[in-house]
Amino acid sequence: MVSVNLESIVSEDPCKAHNGRKFITIEKSGEVRHWARSLGCTEDMLREAVHAVGRSAAEVRLYLRNRKR
């Protein structure tokens, strides 16, 4: 049986690292790109949302969803 450390695999792949994350970080351009694609918004919209409601991914999703209405 082979033992695999899933945390090390997830941290190596930036896209996988975001799965299940509860907080959004906008300090790194790669993370901003990923979150914007994941949430279906522009990078500027993502930054605006984070500044408006904080780093919670759930709150940012809700903010963006309500903004699109």
C-alpha positions as CSV (number, residue, x, y, z in Angstrom):
1,M,0.0,0.0,0.0
2,V,1.3,3.4,-1.0
3,S,0.8,6.3,1.4
4,V,0.1,9.6,-0.2
5,N,0.0,13.0,1.5
6,L,-3.0,14.7,-0.2
7,E,-2.2,18.1,1.4
8,S,1.2,18.2,-0.4
9,I,-0.4,17.3,-3.7
10,V,-3.2,19.9,-3.4
11,S,-0.7,22.6,-2.4
12,E,1.4,21.9,-5.6
13,D,-1.5,22.6,-7.9
14,P,-2.8,26.2,-7.5
15,C,-6.2,25.3,-9.0
16,K,-6.7,22.4,-6.6
17,A,-5.5,24.5,-3.7
18,H,-8.6,26.7,-4.1
19,N,-11.1,23.8,-3.9
20,G,-12.9,24.0,-0.6
21,R,-11.2,27.2,0.5
22,K,-13.3,29.5,2.6
23,F,-11.3,32.7,2.2
24,I,-10.2,34.6,-0.9
25,T,-6.7,36.1,-1.1
26,I,-6.3,38.9,-3.6
27,E,-2.6,39.6,-3.0
28,K,-1.4,37.1,-5.6
29,S,-2.3,37.6,-9.3
30,G,-2.6,33.8,-9.9
31,E,-5.1,33.5,-7.1
32,V,-7.1,36.5,-8.4
33,R,-7.2,35.0,-11.8
34,H,-8.3,31.6,-10.5
35,W,-11.0,33.1,-8.2
36,A,-12.3,35.4,-10.9
37,R,-12.7,32.4,-13.3
38,S,-14.2,30.2,-10.7
39,L,-16.8,32.8,-9.7
40,G,-17.5,34.0,-13.3
41,C,-16.5,37.6,-12.8
42,T,-13.7,40.0,-13.8
43,E,-10.7,40.4,-11.6
44,D,-11.8,44.0,-10.9
45,M,-15.3,42.7,-9.8
46,L,-13.6,40.2,-7.5
47,R,-11.4,42.9,-5.9
48,E,-14.5,45.1,-5.4
49,A,-16.4,42.3,-3.8
50,V,-13.6,41.4,-1.4
51,H,-13.3,45.1,-0.5
52,A,-17.0,45.3,0.0
53,V,-17.7,42.2,2.1
54,G,-14.4,40.8,3.1
55,R,-12.4,37.6,2.3
56,S,-15.2,35.0,2.9
57,A,-15.7,33.1,-0.3
58,A,-19.4,32.6,0.6
59,E,-20.0,36.3,1.2
60,V,-18.2,37.2,-2.1
61,R,-20.3,34.7,-4.0
62,L,-23.5,36.1,-2.5
63,Y,-22.3,39.7,-3.2
64,L,-21.5,38.9,-6.9
65,R,-24.8,37.0,-7.4
66,N,-26.8,39.9,-6.0
67,R,-24.8,42.4,-8.1
68,K,-25.6,40.5,-11.3
69,R,-29.4,40.8,-10.7
